[in-house]
Amino acid sequence: QVRLVESGGGLVQPGGSLRLSCAASRNIGSFDSMGWYRRTPGKERELVAVITSGGSTNYADSVKGRFTISRDNAKNTVYLQMNSLKLEDTAVYYCNSYTKFPRRADWGQGTQVTVSS
């Protein structure tokens, strides 16, 4: 089991930037992937970005070119750099860790991102 703690959320104007951090309680290199998801009221949680243990990344079409996921294995931390934020990026952002064998996913408590003028 791992504890994931997100930070960095807040209120930002459209066009602004935020960097989210996800600190894990153990070695993130042991996970097959780590990712960021988000959820808005009335909608299901959706994938924002994911990074594999090998460093491959994948993004939702809605954030490509604006968001960047990265990892620092020495600090057991995953980041989500969010630029050119839009009103529709407003959501609670969750950090996720995933292993294939045995299959397991863990989640952080979430951090609120609000984009508003």
LINTA-V785593 format. One record per pair of residues at least 6 apart in sequence whose C-alpha atoms are under 8 Angstrom apart, sorted by the first residue. I is the first residue (numbers start at 1). J is the second residue. D is the distance in whole Angstrom. If there is no record, write none. Layout:
BEGIN
[[I/J/D] [I/J/D]]
END
This chain:
BEGIN
[[1/106/8] [2/24/7] [2/25/6] [2/26/6] [2/106/7] [3/24/6] [3/25/5] [3/26/8] [3/106/8] [3/107/8] [3/108/7] [4/22/6] [4/23/6] [4/24/5] [4/25/7] [4/95/7] [4/96/8] [4/106/8] [4/107/6] [4/108/5] [4/109/8] [5/21/8] [5/22/5] [5/23/5] [5/24/7] [5/95/8] [5/108/5] [5/109/7] [5/110/8] [6/20/7] [6/21/6] [6/22/4] [6/23/7] [6/94/7] [6/95/7] [6/108/6] [6/109/7] [6/110/6] [6/111/6] [7/20/6] [7/21/5] [7/22/7] [7/111/6] [8/18/7] [8/19/6] [8/20/5] [8/21/6] [8/111/7] [9/18/7] [9/19/8] [9/20/6] [9/111/5] [9/112/5] [9/113/5] [9/114/8] [10/18/8] [10/112/6] [10/113/5] [10/114/6] [11/113/6] [11/114/5] [11/115/6] [11/116/7] [12/18/8] [12/113/8] [12/114/6] [12/115/5] [12/116/6] [12/117/8] [13/85/8] [13/115/5] [13/116/5] [13/117/5] [14/84/7] [14/85/5] [14/86/5] [14/87/6] [14/115/6] [14/116/6] [14/117/6] [15/83/7] [15/84/4] [15/85/5] [15/86/6] [16/83/6] [16/84/5] [16/85/5] [17/81/7] [17/82/5] [17/83/4] [17/84/6] [17/85/6] [18/81/6] [18/82/5] [18/83/7] [19/79/7] [19/80/6] [19/81/4] [19/82/6] [20/79/6] [20/80/5] [20/81/6] [20/82/8] [21/77/7] [21/78/6] [21/79/5] [21/80/7] [22/77/5] [22/78/5] [22/79/6] [22/95/6] [23/75/8] [23/76/6] [23/77/4] [23/78/7] [24/76/6] [24/77/6] [25/76/7] [26/76/7] [27/73/7] [27/76/6] [28/34/8] [28/73/6] [28/76/5] [28/77/7] [29/53/6] [29/73/6] [29/76/8] [30/53/8] [30/99/8] [31/52/8] [31/53/7] [31/97/6] [31/98/6] [31/99/5] [32/52/6] [32/53/5] [32/97/8] [32/98/6] [32/99/5] [32/100/7] [33/50/7] [33/51/6] [33/52/4] [33/53/6] [33/97/6] [33/98/5] [33/99/7] [34/50/6] [34/51/5] [34/52/6] [34/53/8] [34/78/8] [34/95/7] [34/96/6] [34/97/4] [34/98/6] [35/47/8] [35/48/7] [35/49/6] [35/50/4] [35/51/6] [35/95/6] [35/96/5] [35/97/7] [36/47/6] [36/48/5] [36/49/5] [36/50/6] [36/80/7] [36/93/7] [36/94/6] [36/95/5] [36/96/6] [37/45/6] [37/46/5] [37/47/4] [37/48/5] [37/49/7] [37/93/6] [37/94/5] [37/95/6] [37/96/7] [38/45/5] [38/46/5] [38/47/7] [38/48/7] [38/91/6] [38/92/5] [38/93/4] [38/94/6] [39/45/4] [39/46/6] [39/91/5] [39/92/5] [39/93/7] [40/90/7] [40/91/5] [40/92/7] [47/59/8] [47/60/6] [48/59/6] [48/60/5] [48/63/7] [49/57/7] [49/58/6] [49/59/4] [49/60/6] [49/68/8] [49/69/6] [50/57/6] [50/58/5] [50/59/7] [50/69/7] [51/57/4] [51/58/7] [51/69/7] [51/70/7] [51/71/8] [57/69/7] [66/82/6] [66/83/5] [66/84/6] [66/85/8] [67/80/7] [67/81/5] [67/82/4] [67/83/6] [68/79/8] [68/80/6] [68/81/5] [68/82/7] [69/78/7] [69/79/6] [69/80/5] [69/81/6] [70/78/6] [70/79/5] [70/80/7] [71/77/6] [71/78/4] [71/79/6] [72/78/6] [85/115/7] [86/115/6] [87/114/8] [87/115/5] [87/116/6] [88/115/8] [89/113/8] [89/114/7] [89/115/7] [90/112/8] [90/113/5] [90/114/5] [90/115/5] [91/112/6] [91/113/6] [91/114/7] [92/110/6] [92/111/5] [92/112/4] [92/113/6] [93/110/5] [93/111/5] [93/112/6] [93/113/7] [94/107/7] [94/108/6] [94/109/7] [94/110/4] [94/111/7] [95/107/6] [95/108/5] [95/109/8] [95/110/7] [96/105/7] [96/106/6] [96/107/5] [96/108/7] [97/105/6] [97/106/5] [97/107/7] [98/104/6] [98/105/5] [98/106/7] [99/105/7]]
END
